Amino acid sequence: MELYGRKTFWSFLEEDQRAPPSPTSRHHHHHHHSNKDSEPRLSLSRPSSATVASLSPSSPCGSPWTLSPLRRSPSPSLLYHCIASLQRQDGNVYSIAISRGAVFTGSDSDHIRVWRQPDCTDRGYIRTHHGRIRAILAHGGTLFTSHKDHRVRVWSVFVAGPDRLQSKKLATLPPRTPSFFPFHRKKSNQHRDTISCLACYHAEGLLYTGSWDRTVKVWRLTEKACVDSFVAHEGQVSAMLVNQEDGCLFTSSTDGSVKIWRRVYGDSSHALTVVLRFQTSPVNALALSHSSSSCFLYSGSSDGYVNIWEKEAASGRFNHGGFLQGHRFAVLCLAAVERVVLSGSEDTTIRVWRREEGTGFHTCLAVIEGHRGPVRCLAVSLEVESEGVGLLLYSASLDRMVKVWRIKVVGKEREGVEEEGEGEGKEVVFEMSPVLSPLWVEKKLQRSHLY
């Protein structure tokens, strides 16, 4: 595949998606097959690891998910309600990704579940045959998933007809060495422990994988090859993200630090530029928020705080700007869209924060309750709203529940009218009584590391 220097990985995928193969036709892009079993449908009754496969919605009796009734809870500056609640019967959900109106979830099983936005209507699944799916990353029609064998799979998911999706596995990183060549032992680029997080720099087609083995590996997607590998932290790498504006890589770890890496000009290697550390508590999550005049980095840690780092416009340096306090236990996940930041915690709650334009001051707008276990992952997408900001939030907890929330952050003008007479500078204190599921409490007592 001679794409490097001529086409980007993304343009290659767009071409592939414009002319998807028919479920009944043979796939000739890389190889030829005369056996029709090479492209079967994916279903509960007939699992397959084929290169090209359809995703057919599961039957109601076969699906491990059930819907719950609608709920609504208002607050002065924010309105939200749960529009769907899905219960997972075969394991915890560790990762959620959103792209092109589809929601992807990874769990203890070897299924990548596919749902339709907004209310998570079942659109089927991809069965991978490679165990637990710890991390998922979606961009356009491309899906990246990490698995129990410490490898990453790259998938193309596209619309193949009315109300029908089709998937194709594009690559395995690193590729498996053929078993009939045991003497051919090249230097392995495989992680030695769980791949906990994924990030992608779209402009260069670079995929980053962070692992509990403390290393970060860099993969050039056009070549399907590892182009850099380095020990990033003294502890497990817990989260990563890439600033798409300048290509900077942010990594966090259980060693309590956040690090910023830059790619060496004209090379594939990466150099450490800054270490951000404000506390010794393990850092579990990262989020980046941009506006026209500012850039903020958020890091959630096991002490329950969300630290705020603000980027100086002149120097590009990140300075500590305080922290968001409210969670009783560890912050496990973060998400940010525009000036809204969402944090999920071991205390079973999700907090919604808003940053004031120009000041960097943050206000807690609401505490969303509903889960009965630690909130493990969040994914958020922006909805068009005439007044305020409309969001769709997807949350997964270690109570084996996935919930879908519709959130509307009220605009300043309307908020002022609603809060008239309440007094300026009044602080809103949220009381909460987390209710943990007995299953989670039992696991917590038995094992010290569950995330």
Secondary structure per residue as TSV (DSSP state, phi and psi in degrees):
chain	resnum	aa	ss	phi	psi
A	1	M	-	360.0	102.1
A	2	E	-	-95.5	84.1
A	3	L	-	-111.8	-26.5
A	4	Y	T	-65.0	127.6
A	5	G	T	90.2	-13.1
A	6	R	T	-115.7	-48.6
A	7	K	S	-131.9	152.5
A	8	T	-	-83.1	164.0
A	9	F	H	-60.4	-35.1
A	10	W	H	-71.5	-37.6
A	11	S	H	-67.4	-33.4
A	12	F	H	-62.3	-42.5
A	13	L	H	-67.5	-39.6
A	14	E	H	-61.5	-40.8
A	15	E	H	-64.4	-40.2
A	16	D	H	-64.7	-35.9
A	17	Q	H	-78.5	-25.6
A	18	R	H	-69.9	-23.9
A	19	A	S	-129.4	66.4
A	20	P	-	-69.2	147.1
A	21	P	-	-71.6	146.1
A	22	S	-	-74.2	146.1
A	23	P	T	-59.9	-24.5
A	24	T	T	-100.0	-6.7
A	25	S	S	-96.1	163.4
A	26	R	-	-84.9	149.6
A	27	H	-	-96.2	117.8
A	28	H	-	-110.0	5.5
A	29	H	S	-65.8	-39.1
A	30	H	S	-117.8	-32.8
A	31	H	-	-156.6	171.0
A	32	H	-	-114.4	141.5
A	33	H	-	-135.8	136.2
A	34	S	-	-98.3	-14.3
A	35	N	-	-82.7	126.5
A	36	K	G	-69.2	-17.4
A	37	D	G	-69.3	-8.8
A	38	S	G	-69.9	-17.5
A	39	E	S	-135.3	62.4
A	40	P	-	-83.8	170.3
A	41	R	E	-77.4	149.8
A	42	L	E	-90.0	127.9
A	43	S	-	-151.2	168.8
A	44	L	S	-67.7	-29.0
A	45	S	S	-88.2	-18.5
A	46	R	S	-139.8	83.3
A	47	P	-	-67.8	152.7
A	48	S	-	-152.7	151.6
A	49	S	-	-113.9	32.8
A	50	A	-	-67.1	157.9
A	51	T	S	-66.7	-42.0
A	52	V	E	-119.4	131.5
A	53	A	E	-153.4	151.6
A	54	S	E	-89.4	152.6
A	55	L	E	-110.5	107.4
A	56	S	-	-102.6	133.2
A	57	P	-	-55.6	136.1
A	58	S	-	-71.0	154.5
A	59	S	-	-71.1	150.7
A	60	P	T	-54.9	-36.4
A	61	C	T	-75.5	-21.6
A	62	G	T	-95.2	-14.5
A	63	S	-	-76.9	136.5
A	64	P	S	-84.2	16.1
A	65	W	-	-119.7	146.1
A	66	T	-	-133.6	149.4
A	67	L	-	-91.9	148.3
A	68	S	-	-114.5	162.9
A	69	P	-	-64.4	159.9
A	70	L	-	-72.6	140.5
A	71	R	E	-130.3	155.5
A	72	R	E	-143.3	131.2
A	73	S	E	-140.8	116.7
A	74	P	E	-91.5	158.9
A	75	S	E	-141.0	163.0
A	76	P	T	-53.9	-42.4
A	77	S	T	-104.0	-1.1
A	78	L	E	-151.9	138.4
A	79	L	E	-116.8	135.8
A	80	Y	E	-152.1	155.7
A	81	H	E	-155.3	154.3
A	82	C	E	-85.4	120.7
A	83	I	E	-99.3	-12.9
A	84	A	E	-160.2	145.8
A	85	S	E	-136.6	120.2
A	86	L	E	-117.7	130.2
A	87	Q	E	-105.0	127.1
A	88	R	-	-90.7	126.6
A	89	Q	S	-96.7	-14.5
A	90	D	S	-123.3	33.6
A	91	G	S	134.3	167.7
A	92	N	-	-76.4	151.9
A	93	V	E	-95.4	125.2
A	94	Y	E	-106.1	-15.8
A	95	S	E	-152.7	144.4
A	96	I	E	-135.3	139.4
A	97	A	E	-139.7	149.8
A	98	I	E	-125.7	136.0
A	99	S	E	-163.3	131.5
A	100	R	T	52.3	44.6
A	101	G	T	77.5	7.7
A	102	A	E	-117.6	147.5
A	103	V	E	-115.8	130.8
A	104	F	E	-116.7	135.5
A	105	T	E	-127.9	140.5
A	106	G	E	-118.4	143.4
A	107	S	E	-144.2	-166.0
A	108	D	S	-63.8	-26.5
A	109	S	S	-82.0	-179.9
A	110	D	S	-98.2	22.5
A	111	H	E	-101.3	132.5
A	112	I	E	-95.8	107.1
A	113	R	E	-79.8	141.2
A	114	V	E	-121.2	129.2
A	115	W	E	-129.1	155.4
A	116	R	E	-94.4	135.7
A	117	Q	T	-74.2	151.5
A	118	P	T	-93.6	-20.9
A	119	D	T	-99.2	16.1
A	120	C	T	61.3	49.0
A	121	T	E	-68.3	134.2
A	122	D	E	-65.3	126.0
A	123	R	E	-117.0	16.9
A	124	G	E	100.7	-161.4
A	125	Y	E	-156.0	164.6
A	126	I	E	-112.6	123.2
A	127	R	E	-94.2	126.2
A	128	T	-	-101.7	-23.6
A	129	H	S	66.7	20.3
A	130	H	S	-129.3	23.8
A	131	G	-	75.3	-162.4
A	132	R	-	-46.9	133.8
A	133	I	-	-105.3	101.2
A	134	R	-	-82.9	-36.5
A	135	A	-	-136.3	143.2
A	136	I	E	-133.3	138.7
A	137	L	E	-135.2	131.5
A	138	A	E	-123.4	138.8
A	139	H	E	-146.6	114.6
A	140	G	T	61.7	-128.3
A	141	G	T	-96.0	15.1
A	142	T	E	-109.6	138.0
A	143	L	E	-125.9	133.6
A	144	F	E	-116.2	132.0
A	145	T	E	-135.1	140.5
A	146	S	E	-104.9	149.0
A	147	H	-	-132.9	174.3
A	148	K	T	-63.2	-25.2
A	149	D	T	-84.9	11.1
A	150	H	S	67.0	29.1
A	151	R	-	-121.4	165.2
A	152	V	E	-115.1	137.2
A	153	R	E	-108.7	140.7
A	154	V	E	-111.3	126.3
A	155	W	E	-123.0	150.7
A	156	S	E	-110.6	124.4
A	157	V	E	-120.5	125.1
A	158	F	E	-145.8	162.8
A	159	V	E	-79.8	125.3
A	160	A	E	-109.9	1.4
A	161	G	E	166.6	177.8
A	162	P	T	-57.5	122.9
A	163	D	T	56.3	36.2
A	164	R	E	-144.1	133.6
A	165	L	E	-113.6	156.5
A	166	Q	E	-136.7	145.9
A	167	S	E	-126.9	154.9
A	168	K	E	-146.7	128.7
A	169	K	E	-78.9	123.4
A	170	L	E	-93.5	-35.2
A	171	A	E	-163.1	158.6
A	172	T	E	-121.2	129.6
A	173	L	E	-121.0	120.6
A	174	P	S	-74.2	158.4
A	175	P	-	-62.1	150.2
A	176	R	-	-74.2	138.2
A	177	T	-	-78.0	128.3
A	178	P	-	-54.7	134.5
A	179	S	T	-66.5	-21.3
A	180	F	T	-86.0	6.5
A	181	F	-	-122.8	59.6
A	182	P	T	-66.1	-24.1
A	183	F	T	-79.2	-14.3
A	184	H	-	-90.8	88.7
A	185	R	-	-112.7	96.7
A	186	K	-	-85.0	166.9
A	187	K	-	-62.0	124.2
A	188	S	-	-77.8	135.0
A	189	N	-	-103.4	16.4
A	190	Q	-	-85.0	140.7
A	191	H	-	-65.2	151.6
A	192	R	S	-95.9	-2.8
A	193	D	S	-148.7	-177.9
A	194	T	-	-54.3	132.6
A	195	I	E	-82.3	110.2
A	196	S	E	-92.4	-21.0
A	197	C	E	-155.4	154.9
A	198	L	E	-133.3	148.5
A	199	A	E	-150.2	155.5
A	200	C	E	-139.4	135.4
A	201	Y	E	-100.0	103.9
A	202	H	T	-63.2	-41.4
A	203	A	T	-62.9	-33.1
A	204	E	T	-104.7	-4.6
A	205	G	T	64.7	41.7
A	206	L	E	-108.1	130.9
A	207	L	E	-107.6	131.1
A	208	Y	E	-108.3	134.8
A	209	T	E	-122.6	127.5
A	210	G	E	-111.8	142.9
A	211	S	E	-134.8	162.0
A	212	W	T	-69.1	-10.1
A	213	D	T	-81.3	7.8
A	214	R	S	80.2	2.3
A	215	T	E	-106.0	160.2
A	216	V	E	-122.0	133.3
A	217	K	E	-117.7	145.9
A	218	V	E	-117.2	128.6
A	219	W	E	-120.5	127.2
A	220	R	E	-88.4	116.9
A	221	L	T	-69.9	-31.2
A	222	T	T	-65.6	-29.1
A	223	E	T	-102.0	-10.4
A	224	K	T	53.0	42.9
A	225	A	E	-135.7	150.9
A	226	C	E	-80.3	123.9
A	227	V	E	-109.5	-8.6
A	228	D	E	-162.3	149.0
A	229	S	E	-150.9	130.7
A	230	F	E	-150.5	150.6
A	231	V	E	-76.4	116.5
A	232	A	-	-93.7	-33.1
A	233	H	-	-143.6	169.0
A	234	E	S	-84.4	-15.0
A	235	G	S	-122.6	-173.1
A	236	Q	-	-63.8	138.6
A	237	V	E	-77.0	122.4
A	238	S	E	-104.2	-31.0
A	239	A	E	-156.1	154.8
A	240	M	E	-146.8	153.1
A	241	L	E	-155.9	159.0
A	242	V	E	-119.6	132.8
A	243	N	-	-78.2	109.2
A	244	Q	T	-68.0	-14.3
A	245	E	T	-78.6	-34.6
A	246	D	T	-130.6	-1.2
A	247	G	-	80.7	6.0
A	248	C	-	-66.1	139.8
A	249	L	E	-104.7	131.2
A	250	F	E	-111.3	131.0
A	251	T	E	-128.6	148.2
A	252	S	E	-129.8	163.9
A	253	S	E	-152.1	165.3
A	254	T	T	-69.8	-8.4
A	255	D	T	-78.4	0.1
A	256	G	S	89.6	8.2
A	257	S	-	-116.9	156.6
A	258	V	E	-118.5	131.2
A	259	K	E	-121.6	148.4
A	260	I	E	-116.4	129.5
A	261	W	E	-121.3	143.9
A	262	R	E	-122.8	143.3
A	263	R	E	-76.0	133.7
A	264	V	-	-65.4	132.3
A	265	Y	T	-57.4	127.8
A	266	G	T	75.1	10.1
A	267	D	S	-137.8	170.7
A	268	S	S	-97.8	-8.3
A	269	S	-	-77.1	159.4
A	270	H	E	-122.3	142.6
A	271	A	E	-119.6	139.3
A	272	L	E	-75.3	128.7
A	273	T	E	-110.0	-38.4
A	274	V	E	-144.9	144.1
A	275	V	E	-116.5	121.0
A	276	L	E	-104.0	122.3
A	277	R	-	-148.2	122.9
A	278	F	S	-120.0	-19.4
A	279	Q	-	-147.9	166.6
A	280	T	S	-90.4	-6.1
A	281	S	S	-68.2	142.8
A	282	P	-	-55.6	139.3
A	283	V	E	-97.6	126.0
A	284	N	E	-107.3	-20.8
A	285	A	E	-151.7	153.2
A	286	L	E	-133.9	151.4
A	287	A	E	-151.7	147.4
A	288	L	E	-124.0	134.6
A	289	S	E	-129.4	125.7
A	290	H	E	-111.7	149.3
A	291	S	-	-138.3	-178.1
A	292	S	S	-64.1	-25.2
A	293	S	S	-124.4	3.7
A	294	S	-	-151.6	163.8
A	295	C	E	-143.8	126.2
A	296	F	E	-123.9	137.2
A	297	L	E	-111.0	134.2
A	298	Y	E	-118.2	138.1
A	299	S	E	-131.3	126.4
A	300	G	E	-101.5	133.2
A	301	S	E	-125.5	172.9
A	302	S	T	-75.1	-10.0
A	303	D	T	-84.8	2.3
A	304	G	S	91.9	-1.6
A	305	Y	-	-95.8	151.7
A	306	V	E	-112.6	108.6
A	307	N	E	-80.9	144.0
A	308	I	E	-112.2	129.7
A	309	W	E	-124.4	122.4
A	310	E	E	-106.3	134.3
A	311	K	E	-87.1	128.4
A	312	E	-	-72.6	133.1
A	313	A	T	-66.3	-37.8
A	314	A	T	-77.1	-51.1
A	315	S	T	-92.8	-21.8
A	316	G	-	79.1	7.5
A	317	R	-	-83.3	144.0
A	318	F	E	-95.4	122.3
A	319	N	E	-109.5	144.0
A	320	H	E	-70.1	125.4
A	321	G	E	-112.7	18.7
A	322	G	E	112.0	-165.4
A	323	F	E	-150.2	157.6
A	324	L	E	-97.8	122.3
A	325	Q	-	-115.5	136.6
A	326	G	-	168.4	-37.0
A	327	H	-	-70.1	141.6
A	328	R	S	-85.2	-29.4
A	329	F	S	-124.6	-168.1
A	330	A	-	-59.2	141.1
A	331	V	E	-86.8	119.4
A	332	L	E	-103.6	-20.8
A	333	C	E	-154.3	152.9
A	334	L	E	-137.8	153.0
A	335	A	E	-148.5	147.9
A	336	A	E	-141.1	138.4
A	337	V	E	-146.1	126.0
A	338	E	T	52.5	-122.7
A	339	R	T	-102.1	14.2
A	340	V	E	-104.1	131.1
A	341	V	E	-120.4	136.0
A	342	L	E	-122.2	135.9
A	343	S	E	-127.7	131.9
A	344	G	E	-109.9	141.8
A	345	S	E	-133.6	163.8
A	346	E	T	-65.1	-18.4
A	347	D	T	-78.1	8.7
A	348	T	S	81.6	1.2
A	349	T	-	-109.5	162.8
A	350	I	E	-120.4	126.4
A	351	R	E	-105.3	139.9
A	352	V	E	-110.6	121.3
A	353	W	E	-117.7	148.9
A	354	R	E	-127.3	133.7
A	355	R	E	-92.8	130.3
A	356	E	-	-76.7	134.4
A	357	E	T	-65.1	128.2
A	358	G	T	89.5	-23.5
A	359	T	T	-107.2	-27.6
A	360	G	-	78.9	3.7
A	361	F	-	-76.8	137.6
A	362	H	E	-115.0	141.0
A	363	T	E	-122.2	135.6
A	364	C	E	-82.9	114.2
A	365	L	E	-85.4	-32.1
A	366	A	E	-164.9	155.4
A	367	V	E	-115.6	113.5
A	368	I	E	-90.6	121.3
A	369	E	-	-113.8	151.9
A	370	G	-	163.1	-31.8
A	371	H	-	-80.0	156.8
A	372	R	S	-118.6	19.0
A	373	G	S	-149.9	171.5
A	374	P	-	-54.7	134.3
A	375	V	E	-79.7	110.9
A	376	R	E	-88.8	-36.3
A	377	C	E	-151.0	152.4
A	378	L	E	-132.5	148.6
A	379	A	E	-143.9	138.4
A	380	V	E	-135.6	143.7
A	381	S	E	-132.3	154.2
A	382	L	E	-92.3	132.3
A	383	E	E	-107.2	148.9
A	384	V	-	-75.4	125.9
A	385	E	-	-132.6	141.5
A	386	S	S	-76.7	-34.9
A	387	E	S	-124.1	118.9
A	388	G	S	81.5	-164.7
A	389	V	E	-115.9	127.2
A	390	G	E	-104.7	131.2
A	391	L	E	-128.3	149.8
A	392	L	E	-112.6	120.3
A	393	L	E	-114.2	131.5
A	394	Y	E	-114.5	125.1
A	395	S	E	-127.7	141.6
A	396	A	E	-126.9	139.2
A	397	S	E	-123.9	161.4
A	398	L	T	-78.4	11.2
A	399	D	T	-88.3	9.0
A	400	R	S	68.4	29.7
A	401	M	E	-116.6	140.5
A	402	V	E	-116.2	128.7
A	403	K	E	-121.8	147.8
A	404	V	E	-116.3	125.9
A	405	W	E	-119.8	134.9
A	406	R	E	-101.6	122.7
A	407	I	E	-122.4	137.6
A	408	K	E	-127.7	116.0
A	409	V	E	-89.1	117.8
A	410	V	-	-70.4	139.1
A	411	G	-	-64.9	160.4
A	412	K	H	-59.3	-40.4
A	413	E	H	-63.4	-47.7
A	414	R	H	-69.4	-35.6
A	415	E	H	-61.6	-39.4
A	416	G	H	-62.7	-36.8
A	417	V	H	-68.0	-42.2
A	418	E	H	-68.8	-30.4
A	419	E	T	-97.8	9.5
A	420	E	T	-61.9	131.7
A	421	G	T	91.0	-5.3
A	422	E	S	-88.3	-11.5
A	423	G	-	95.9	142.0
A	424	E	T	-80.3	147.2
A	425	G	T	70.8	13.3
A	426	K	-	-70.4	126.8
A	427	E	-	-88.7	131.4
A	428	V	-	-91.6	121.3
A	429	V	-	-105.3	124.3
A	430	F	-	-99.6	121.6
A	431	E	-	-93.5	141.1
A	432	M	-	-145.1	147.6
A	433	S	-	-127.8	87.9
A	434	P	-	-61.9	134.1
A	435	V	-	-112.5	107.9
A	436	L	-	-87.7	141.8
A	437	S	-	-69.5	144.2
A	438	P	H	-56.6	-35.0
A	439	L	H	-61.6	-43.9
A	440	W	H	-67.7	-42.0
A	441	V	H	-59.8	-41.8
A	442	E	H	-62.8	-43.0
A	443	K	H	-66.4	-38.5
A	444	K	H	-62.6	-38.5
A	445	L	H	-71.6	-30.4
A	446	Q	H	-84.0	-33.3
A	447	R	-	-131.2	139.7
A	448	S	S	-90.3	-19.8
A	449	H	-	-125.0	107.2
A	450	L	-	-119.6	0.1
A	451	Y	-	-101.8	360.0
